[in-house]
C-alpha cells in the first residue's frame, strides 16, 4: 500500500483511500462521526487528530503510520 501513497501528504493519502473504495469525504465524516464541515476544516488546515487517523487507518486496514 505504501507505493499508493508515494509523494502524497495526509490529505492526499486519505483521498486515495476514499477513491479506492469509491467513497466520498462525506462518507468519511460518517465513519469519523463528525460533520462534513469538520472534514472540510481538517482538509483545509491539514490538521487531523491522531485518533481520527487511527480510525481511518482501521477502517481502510492500513497502518496508521502510513497516513502521517
PyMOL Python script that loads the backbone (N, CA, C, O; Angstrom):
from pymol import cmd

cmd.read_pdbstr("""\
ATOM      1  N   UNK A   1       0.827  -1.201   0.000  1.00  0.00           N
ATOM      2  CA  UNK A   1       0.000   0.000   0.000  1.00  0.00           C
ATOM      3  C   UNK A   1       0.867   1.258   0.000  1.00  0.00           C
ATOM      4  O   UNK A   1       0.416   2.317  -0.438  1.00  0.00           O
ATOM      5  N   UNK A   2       2.078   1.158   0.475  1.00  0.00           N
ATOM      6  CA  UNK A   2       2.950   2.327   0.575  1.00  0.00           C
ATOM      7  C   UNK A   2       3.157   2.981  -0.785  1.00  0.00           C
ATOM      8  O   UNK A   2       3.160   4.210  -0.869  1.00  0.00           O
ATOM      9  N   UNK A   3       3.333   2.201  -1.861  1.00  0.00           N
ATOM     10  CA  UNK A   3       3.541   2.771  -3.189  1.00  0.00           C
ATOM     11  C   UNK A   3       2.377   3.667  -3.598  1.00  0.00           C
ATOM     12  O   UNK A   3       2.570   4.669  -4.287  1.00  0.00           O
ATOM     13  N   UNK A   4       1.188   3.310  -3.177  1.00  0.00           N
ATOM     14  CA  UNK A   4      -0.009   4.096  -3.483  1.00  0.00           C
ATOM     15  C   UNK A   4       0.102   5.501  -2.890  1.00  0.00           C
ATOM     16  O   UNK A   4      -0.492   6.446  -3.409  1.00  0.00           O
ATOM     17  N   UNK A   5       0.855   5.635  -1.815  1.00  0.00           N
ATOM     18  CA  UNK A   5       0.956   6.892  -1.092  1.00  0.00           C
ATOM     19  C   UNK A   5       2.189   7.726  -1.452  1.00  0.00           C
ATOM     20  O   UNK A   5       2.355   8.832  -0.937  1.00  0.00           O
ATOM     21  N   UNK A   6       3.036   7.221  -2.310  1.00  0.00           N
ATOM     22  CA  UNK A   6       4.292   7.908  -2.603  1.00  0.00           C
ATOM     23  C   UNK A   6       4.052   9.348  -3.056  1.00  0.00           C
ATOM     24  O   UNK A   6       3.315   9.601  -4.008  1.00  0.00           O
ATOM     25  N   UNK A   7       4.688  10.276  -2.356  1.00  0.00           N
ATOM     26  CA  UNK A   7       4.628  11.683  -2.706  1.00  0.00           C
ATOM     27  C   UNK A   7       3.375  12.404  -2.243  1.00  0.00           C
ATOM     28  O   UNK A   7       3.190  13.578  -2.565  1.00  0.00           O
ATOM     29  N   UNK A   8       2.501  11.726  -1.487  1.00  0.00           N
ATOM     30  CA  UNK A   8       1.259  12.346  -1.041  1.00  0.00           C
ATOM     31  C   UNK A   8       1.348  12.809   0.409  1.00  0.00           C
ATOM     32  O   UNK A   8       2.022  12.188   1.231  1.00  0.00           O
ATOM     33  N   UNK A   9       0.659  13.909   0.709  1.00  0.00           N
ATOM     34  CA  UNK A   9       0.532  14.332   2.098  1.00  0.00           C
ATOM     35  C   UNK A   9      -0.646  13.575   2.713  1.00  0.00           C
ATOM     36  O   UNK A   9      -1.265  12.747   2.045  1.00  0.00           O
ATOM     37  N   UNK A  10      -0.953  13.848   3.953  1.00  0.00           N
ATOM     38  CA  UNK A  10      -2.025  13.123   4.638  1.00  0.00           C
ATOM     39  C   UNK A  10      -3.355  13.258   3.908  1.00  0.00           C
ATOM     40  O   UNK A  10      -4.063  12.266   3.734  1.00  0.00           O
ATOM     41  N   UNK A  11      -3.703  14.463   3.478  1.00  0.00           N
ATOM     42  CA  UNK A  11      -4.952  14.651   2.736  1.00  0.00           C
ATOM     43  C   UNK A  11      -4.965  13.807   1.466  1.00  0.00           C
ATOM     44  O   UNK A  11      -5.972  13.176   1.145  1.00  0.00           O
ATOM     45  N   UNK A  12      -3.864  13.799   0.757  1.00  0.00           N
ATOM     46  CA  UNK A  12      -3.772  13.014  -0.472  1.00  0.00           C
ATOM     47  C   UNK A  12      -3.898  11.524  -0.211  1.00  0.00           C
ATOM     48  O   UNK A  12      -4.514  10.799  -0.992  1.00  0.00           O
ATOM     49  N   UNK A  13      -3.320  11.078   0.872  1.00  0.00           N
ATOM     50  CA  UNK A  13      -3.400   9.655   1.230  1.00  0.00           C
ATOM     51  C   UNK A  13      -4.837   9.255   1.556  1.00  0.00           C
ATOM     52  O   UNK A  13      -5.315   8.208   1.119  1.00  0.00           O
ATOM     53  N   UNK A  14      -5.512  10.096   2.322  1.00  0.00           N
ATOM     54  CA  UNK A  14      -6.908   9.802   2.660  1.00  0.00           C
ATOM     55  C   UNK A  14      -7.769   9.847   1.398  1.00  0.00           C
ATOM     56  O   UNK A  14      -8.654   9.012   1.214  1.00  0.00           O
ATOM     57  N   UNK A  15      -7.509  10.816   0.542  1.00  0.00           N
ATOM     58  CA  UNK A  15      -8.259  10.920  -0.714  1.00  0.00           C
ATOM     59  C   UNK A  15      -8.060   9.663  -1.568  1.00  0.00           C
ATOM     60  O   UNK A  15      -9.011   9.164  -2.170  1.00  0.00           O
ATOM     61  N   UNK A  16      -6.842   9.160  -1.619  1.00  0.00           N
ATOM     62  CA  UNK A  16      -6.559   7.942  -2.385  1.00  0.00           C
ATOM     63  C   UNK A  16      -7.295   6.742  -1.794  1.00  0.00           C
ATOM     64  O   UNK A  16      -7.824   5.910  -2.532  1.00  0.00           O
ATOM     65  N   UNK A  17      -7.330   6.652  -0.473  1.00  0.00           N
ATOM     66  CA  UNK A  17      -8.054   5.562   0.172  1.00  0.00           C
ATOM     67  C   UNK A  17      -9.551   5.655  -0.121  1.00  0.00           C
ATOM     68  O   UNK A  17     -10.198   4.646  -0.404  1.00  0.00           O
ATOM     69  N   UNK A  18     -10.087   6.854  -0.054  1.00  0.00           N
ATOM     70  CA  UNK A  18     -11.505   7.034  -0.362  1.00  0.00           C
ATOM     71  C   UNK A  18     -11.796   6.614  -1.804  1.00  0.00           C
ATOM     72  O   UNK A  18     -12.772   5.913  -2.069  1.00  0.00           O
ATOM     73  N   UNK A  19     -10.951   7.045  -2.721  1.00  0.00           N
ATOM     74  CA  UNK A  19     -11.140   6.701  -4.136  1.00  0.00           C
ATOM     75  C   UNK A  19     -11.051   5.197  -4.363  1.00  0.00           C
ATOM     76  O   UNK A  19     -11.750   4.652  -5.216  1.00  0.00           O
ATOM     77  N   UNK A  20     -10.194   4.531  -3.603  1.00  0.00           N
ATOM     78  CA  UNK A  20     -10.033   3.088  -3.775  1.00  0.00           C
ATOM     79  C   UNK A  20     -11.304   2.315  -3.444  1.00  0.00           C
ATOM     80  O   UNK A  20     -11.486   1.182  -3.890  1.00  0.00           O
ATOM     81  N   UNK A  21     -12.173   2.929  -2.665  1.00  0.00           N
ATOM     82  CA  UNK A  21     -13.451   2.291  -2.305  1.00  0.00           C
ATOM     83  C   UNK A  21     -14.644   3.071  -2.830  1.00  0.00           C
ATOM     84  O   UNK A  21     -15.783   2.812  -2.439  1.00  0.00           O
ATOM     85  N   UNK A  22     -14.385   4.022  -3.712  1.00  0.00           N
ATOM     86  CA  UNK A  22     -15.444   4.846  -4.297  1.00  0.00           C
ATOM     87  C   UNK A  22     -16.298   5.510  -3.208  1.00  0.00           C
ATOM     88  O   UNK A  22     -17.527   5.517  -3.280  1.00  0.00           O
ATOM     89  N   UNK A  23     -15.617   6.064  -2.201  1.00  0.00           N
ATOM     90  CA  UNK A  23     -16.278   6.761  -1.106  1.00  0.00           C
ATOM     91  C   UNK A  23     -16.010   8.263  -1.207  1.00  0.00           C
ATOM     92  O   UNK A  23     -15.071   8.699  -1.873  1.00  0.00           O
ATOM     93  N   UNK A  24     -16.843   9.030  -0.542  1.00  0.00           N
ATOM     94  CA  UNK A  24     -16.710  10.485  -0.540  1.00  0.00           C
ATOM     95  C   UNK A  24     -16.185  10.968   0.806  1.00  0.00           C
ATOM     96  O   UNK A  24     -16.105  10.214   1.776  1.00  0.00           O
ATOM     97  N   UNK A  25     -15.833  12.241   0.830  1.00  0.00           N
ATOM     98  CA  UNK A  25     -15.417  12.854   2.092  1.00  0.00           C
ATOM     99  C   UNK A  25     -16.584  12.853   3.075  1.00  0.00           C
ATOM    100  O   UNK A  25     -16.375  12.738   4.283  1.00  0.00           O
ATOM    101  N   UNK A  26     -17.807  12.981   2.569  1.00  0.00           N
ATOM    102  CA  UNK A  26     -18.988  12.929   3.430  1.00  0.00           C
ATOM    103  C   UNK A  26     -19.119  11.560   4.084  1.00  0.00           C
ATOM    104  O   UNK A  26     -19.491  11.463   5.253  1.00  0.00           O
ATOM    105  N   UNK A  27     -18.818  10.513   3.343  1.00  0.00           N
ATOM    106  CA  UNK A  27     -18.836   9.164   3.912  1.00  0.00           C
ATOM    107  C   UNK A  27     -17.792   9.046   5.020  1.00  0.00           C
ATOM    108  O   UNK A  27     -18.028   8.399   6.040  1.00  0.00           O
ATOM    109  N   UNK A  28     -16.642   9.675   4.813  1.00  0.00           N
ATOM    110  CA  UNK A  28     -15.601   9.655   5.841  1.00  0.00           C
ATOM    111  C   UNK A  28     -16.085  10.370   7.099  1.00  0.00           C
ATOM    112  O   UNK A  28     -15.790   9.935   8.213  1.00  0.00           O
ATOM    113  N   UNK A  29     -16.823  11.459   6.927  1.00  0.00           N
ATOM    114  CA  UNK A  29     -17.372  12.173   8.081  1.00  0.00           C
ATOM    115  C   UNK A  29     -18.253  11.240   8.905  1.00  0.00           C
ATOM    116  O   UNK A  29     -18.221  11.278  10.135  1.00  0.00           O
ATOM    117  N   UNK A  30     -19.032  10.410   8.234  1.00  0.00           N
ATOM    118  CA  UNK A  30     -19.889   9.463   8.946  1.00  0.00           C
ATOM    119  C   UNK A  30     -19.059   8.427   9.697  1.00  0.00           C
ATOM    120  O   UNK A  30     -19.378   8.074  10.832  1.00  0.00           O
ATOM    121  N   UNK A  31     -17.999   7.945   9.064  1.00  0.00           N
ATOM    122  CA  UNK A  31     -17.114   6.969   9.713  1.00  0.00           C
ATOM    123  C   UNK A  31     -16.498   7.578  10.975  1.00  0.00           C
ATOM    124  O   UNK A  31     -16.393   6.920  12.010  1.00  0.00           O
ATOM    125  N   UNK A  32     -16.096   8.837  10.869  1.00  0.00           N
ATOM    126  CA  UNK A  32     -15.446   9.508  12.000  1.00  0.00           C
ATOM    127  C   UNK A  32     -16.444  10.112  12.982  1.00  0.00           C
ATOM    128  O   UNK A  32     -16.064  10.623  14.036  1.00  0.00           O
ATOM    129  N   UNK A  33     -17.733  10.047  12.622  1.00  0.00           N
ATOM    130  CA  UNK A  33     -18.797  10.608  13.456  1.00  0.00           C
ATOM    131  C   UNK A  33     -18.594  12.099  13.713  1.00  0.00           C
ATOM    132  O   UNK A  33     -18.719  12.585  14.837  1.00  0.00           O
ATOM    133  N   UNK A  34     -18.272  12.811  12.619  1.00  0.00           N
ATOM    134  CA  UNK A  34     -18.134  14.262  12.657  1.00  0.00           C
ATOM    135  C   UNK A  34     -18.953  14.831  11.500  1.00  0.00           C
ATOM    136  O   UNK A  34     -19.459  14.086  10.661  1.00  0.00           O
ATOM    137  N   UNK A  35     -19.077  16.130  11.465  1.00  0.00           N
ATOM    138  CA  UNK A  35     -19.831  16.758  10.378  1.00  0.00           C
ATOM    139  C   UNK A  35     -18.958  16.897   9.125  1.00  0.00           C
ATOM    140  O   UNK A  35     -17.730  16.901   9.215  1.00  0.00           O
ATOM    141  N   UNK A  36     -19.596  17.010   7.970  1.00  0.00           N
ATOM    142  CA  UNK A  36     -18.825  17.278   6.742  1.00  0.00           C
ATOM    143  C   UNK A  36     -18.009  18.571   6.861  1.00  0.00           C
ATOM    144  O   UNK A  36     -16.928  18.678   6.281  1.00  0.00           O
ATOM    145  N   UNK A  37     -18.521  19.543   7.605  1.00  0.00           N
ATOM    146  CA  UNK A  37     -17.791  20.803   7.804  1.00  0.00           C
ATOM    147  C   UNK A  37     -16.486  20.564   8.561  1.00  0.00           C
ATOM    148  O   UNK A  37     -15.470  21.197   8.273  1.00  0.00           O
ATOM    149  N   UNK A  38     -16.518  19.657   9.521  1.00  0.00           N
ATOM    150  CA  UNK A  38     -15.296  19.315  10.259  1.00  0.00           C
ATOM    151  C   UNK A  38     -14.270  18.716   9.319  1.00  0.00           C
ATOM    152  O   UNK A  38     -13.086  19.042   9.400  1.00  0.00           O
ATOM    153  N   UNK A  39     -14.714  17.839   8.426  1.00  0.00           N
ATOM    154  CA  UNK A  39     -13.804  17.240   7.448  1.00  0.00           C
ATOM    155  C   UNK A  39     -13.216  18.316   6.552  1.00  0.00           C
ATOM    156  O   UNK A  39     -12.016  18.307   6.276  1.00  0.00           O
ATOM    157  N   UNK A  40     -14.053  19.250   6.092  1.00  0.00           N
ATOM    158  CA  UNK A  40     -13.558  20.351   5.259  1.00  0.00           C
ATOM    159  C   UNK A  40     -12.486  21.147   5.990  1.00  0.00           C
ATOM    160  O   UNK A  40     -11.466  21.506   5.401  1.00  0.00           O
ATOM    161  N   UNK A  41     -12.713  21.423   7.266  1.00  0.00           N
ATOM    162  CA  UNK A  41     -11.722  22.162   8.060  1.00  0.00           C
ATOM    163  C   UNK A  41     -10.430  21.369   8.200  1.00  0.00           C
ATOM    164  O   UNK A  41      -9.341  21.932   8.083  1.00  0.00           O
ATOM    165  N   UNK A  42     -10.540  20.062   8.451  1.00  0.00           N
ATOM    166  CA  UNK A  42      -9.346  19.223   8.581  1.00  0.00           C
ATOM    167  C   UNK A  42      -8.538  19.266   7.279  1.00  0.00           C
ATOM    168  O   UNK A  42      -7.312  19.385   7.298  1.00  0.00           O
ATOM    169  N   UNK A  43      -9.242  19.168   6.155  1.00  0.00           N
ATOM    170  CA  UNK A  43      -8.552  19.179   4.853  1.00  0.00           C
ATOM    171  C   UNK A  43      -7.875  20.522   4.606  1.00  0.00           C
ATOM    172  O   UNK A  43      -6.711  20.568   4.207  1.00  0.00           O
ATOM    173  N   UNK A  44      -8.596  21.609   4.841  1.00  0.00           N
ATOM    174  CA  UNK A  44      -8.057  22.944   4.574  1.00  0.00           C
ATOM    175  C   UNK A  44      -6.822  23.233   5.412  1.00  0.00           C
ATOM    176  O   UNK A  44      -5.849  23.808   4.925  1.00  0.00           O
ATOM    177  N   UNK A  45      -6.869  22.830   6.680  1.00  0.00           N
ATOM    178  CA  UNK A  45      -5.777  23.124   7.600  1.00  0.00           C
ATOM    179  C   UNK A  45      -4.770  21.985   7.687  1.00  0.00           C
ATOM    180  O   UNK A  45      -3.724  22.118   8.323  1.00  0.00           O
ATOM    181  N   UNK A  46      -5.091  20.873   7.049  1.00  0.00           N
ATOM    182  CA  UNK A  46      -4.293  19.653   7.156  1.00  0.00           C
ATOM    183  C   UNK A  46      -3.961  19.395   8.627  1.00  0.00           C
ATOM    184  O   UNK A  46      -2.810  19.188   9.010  1.00  0.00           O
ATOM    185  N   UNK A  47      -5.016  19.419   9.423  1.00  0.00           N
ATOM    186  CA  UNK A  47      -4.888  19.315  10.874  1.00  0.00           C
ATOM    187  C   UNK A  47      -5.754  18.164  11.374  1.00  0.00           C
ATOM    188  O   UNK A  47      -6.816  18.380  11.957  1.00  0.00           O
ATOM    189  N   UNK A  48      -5.286  16.943  11.140  1.00  0.00           N
ATOM    190  CA  UNK A  48      -6.027  15.751  11.539  1.00  0.00           C
ATOM    191  C   UNK A  48      -5.654  15.351  12.953  1.00  0.00           C
ATOM    192  O   UNK A  48      -4.483  15.402  13.330  1.00  0.00           O
ATOM    193  N   UNK A  49      -6.642  14.955  13.733  1.00  0.00           N
ATOM    194  CA  UNK A  49      -6.388  14.444  15.074  1.00  0.00           C
ATOM    195  C   UNK A  49      -5.854  13.023  14.960  1.00  0.00           C
ATOM    196  O   UNK A  49      -6.248  12.270  14.069  1.00  0.00           O
ATOM    197  N   UNK A  50      -4.970  12.671  15.853  1.00  0.00           N
ATOM    198  CA  UNK A  50      -4.367  11.341  15.833  1.00  0.00           C
ATOM    199  C   UNK A  50      -5.435  10.244  15.905  1.00  0.00           C
ATOM    200  O   UNK A  50      -5.347   9.243  15.195  1.00  0.00           O
ATOM    201  N   UNK A  51      -6.422  10.431  16.745  1.00  0.00           N
ATOM    202  CA  UNK A  51      -7.484   9.430  16.875  1.00  0.00           C
ATOM    203  C   UNK A  51      -8.277   9.288  15.574  1.00  0.00           C
ATOM    204  O   UNK A  51      -8.717   8.190  15.230  1.00  0.00           O
ATOM    205  N   UNK A  52      -8.458  10.383  14.860  1.00  0.00           N
ATOM    206  CA  UNK A  52      -9.140  10.317  13.562  1.00  0.00           C
ATOM    207  C   UNK A  52      -8.314   9.503  12.572  1.00  0.00           C
ATOM    208  O   UNK A  52      -8.852   8.690  11.820  1.00  0.00           O
ATOM    209  N   UNK A  53      -7.018   9.724  12.579  1.00  0.00           N
ATOM    210  CA  UNK A  53      -6.154   8.968  11.671  1.00  0.00           C
ATOM    211  C   UNK A  53      -6.150   7.487  12.024  1.00  0.00           C
ATOM    212  O   UNK A  53      -6.111   6.632  11.139  1.00  0.00           O
ATOM    213  N   UNK A  54      -6.191   7.190  13.299  1.00  0.00           N
ATOM    214  CA  UNK A  54      -6.272   5.775  13.713  1.00  0.00           C
ATOM    215  C   UNK A  54      -7.562   5.144  13.208  1.00  0.00           C
ATOM    216  O   UNK A  54      -7.555   4.011  12.728  1.00  0.00           O
ATOM    217  N   UNK A  55      -8.665   5.871  13.312  1.00  0.00           N
ATOM    218  CA  UNK A  55      -9.959   5.360  12.855  1.00  0.00           C
ATOM    219  C   UNK A  55      -9.949   5.159  11.340  1.00  0.00           C
ATOM    220  O   UNK A  55     -10.438   4.145  10.841  1.00  0.00           O
ATOM    221  N   UNK A  56      -9.398   6.115  10.620  1.00  0.00           N
ATOM    222  CA  UNK A  56      -9.295   5.989   9.157  1.00  0.00           C
ATOM    223  C   UNK A  56      -8.451   4.769   8.804  1.00  0.00           C
ATOM    224  O   UNK A  56      -8.828   3.972   7.945  1.00  0.00           O
ATOM    225  N   UNK A  57      -7.323   4.629   9.466  1.00  0.00           N
ATOM    226  CA  UNK A  57      -6.428   3.503   9.198  1.00  0.00           C
ATOM    227  C   UNK A  57      -7.122   2.173   9.476  1.00  0.00           C
ATOM    228  O   UNK A  57      -7.004   1.231   8.693  1.00  0.00           O
ATOM    229  N   UNK A  58      -7.834   2.100  10.575  1.00  0.00           N
ATOM    230  CA  UNK A  58      -8.548   0.871  10.917  1.00  0.00           C
ATOM    231  C   UNK A  58      -9.632   0.573   9.876  1.00  0.00           C
ATOM    232  O   UNK A  58      -9.789  -0.569   9.445  1.00  0.00           O
ATOM    233  N   UNK A  59     -10.369   1.597   9.484  1.00  0.00           N
ATOM    234  CA  UNK A  59     -11.441   1.425   8.503  1.00  0.00           C
ATOM    235  C   UNK A  59     -10.904   0.894   7.173  1.00  0.00           C
ATOM    236  O   UNK A  59     -11.531   0.048   6.534  1.00  0.00           O
ATOM    237  N   UNK A  60      -9.737   1.399   6.763  1.00  0.00           N
ATOM    238  CA  UNK A  60      -9.156   1.001   5.477  1.00  0.00           C
ATOM    239  C   UNK A  60      -8.116  -0.120   5.610  1.00  0.00           C
ATOM    240  O   UNK A  60      -7.498  -0.521   4.624  1.00  0.00           O
ATOM    241  N   UNK A  61      -7.935  -0.607   6.809  1.00  0.00           N
ATOM    242  CA  UNK A  61      -6.980  -1.711   7.071  1.00  0.00           C
ATOM    243  C   UNK A  61      -5.566  -1.376   6.628  1.00  0.00           C
ATOM    244  O   UNK A  61      -4.912  -2.162   5.943  1.00  0.00           O
ATOM    245  N   UNK A  62      -5.107  -0.200   7.029  1.00  0.00           N
ATOM    246  CA  UNK A  62      -3.730   0.209   6.780  1.00  0.00           C
ATOM    247  C   UNK A  62      -3.086   0.568   8.113  1.00  0.00           C
ATOM    248  O   UNK A  62      -3.775   0.801   9.106  1.00  0.00           O
ATOM    249  N   UNK A  63      -1.790   0.609   8.124  1.00  0.00           N
ATOM    250  CA  UNK A  63      -1.047   1.004   9.311  1.00  0.00           C
ATOM    251  C   UNK A  63      -1.215   2.521   9.495  1.00  0.00           C
ATOM    252  O   UNK A  63      -0.999   3.275   8.546  1.00  0.00           O
ATOM    253  N   UNK A  64      -1.592   2.976  10.681  1.00  0.00           N
ATOM    254  CA  UNK A  64      -1.759   4.419  10.900  1.00  0.00           C
ATOM    255  C   UNK A  64      -0.523   5.237  10.535  1.00  0.00           C
ATOM    256  O   UNK A  64      -0.637   6.393  10.128  1.00  0.00           O
ATOM    257  N   UNK A  65       0.657   4.635  10.683  1.00  0.00           N
ATOM    258  CA  UNK A  65       1.894   5.353  10.349  1.00  0.00           C
ATOM    259  C   UNK A  65       1.947   5.723   8.875  1.00  0.00           C
ATOM    260  O   UNK A  65       2.610   6.692   8.506  1.00  0.00           O
ATOM    261  N   UNK A  66       1.261   4.967   8.030  1.00  0.00           N
ATOM    262  CA  UNK A  66       1.276   5.248   6.599  1.00  0.00           C
ATOM    263  C   UNK A  66       0.536   6.542   6.258  1.00  0.00           C
ATOM    264  O   UNK A  66       0.743   7.111   5.186  1.00  0.00           O
ATOM    265  N   UNK A  67      -0.319   7.002   7.156  1.00  0.00           N
ATOM    266  CA  UNK A  67      -1.110   8.197   6.882  1.00  0.00           C
ATOM    267  C   UNK A  67      -0.401   9.480   7.289  1.00  0.00           C
ATOM    268  O   UNK A  67      -0.810  10.575   6.902  1.00  0.00           O
ATOM    269  N   UNK A  68       0.652   9.341   8.065  1.00  0.00           N
ATOM    270  CA  UNK A  68       1.357  10.531   8.575  1.00  0.00           C
ATOM    271  C   UNK A  68       2.452  10.947   7.618  1.00  0.00           C
ATOM    272  O   UNK A  68       3.155  11.926   7.873  1.00  0.00           O
TER     273      UNK A  68
END
""", "prot")
cmd.dss("prot")
cmd.show_as("cartoon", "prot")
cmd.util.cbc("prot")
cmd.orient("prot")
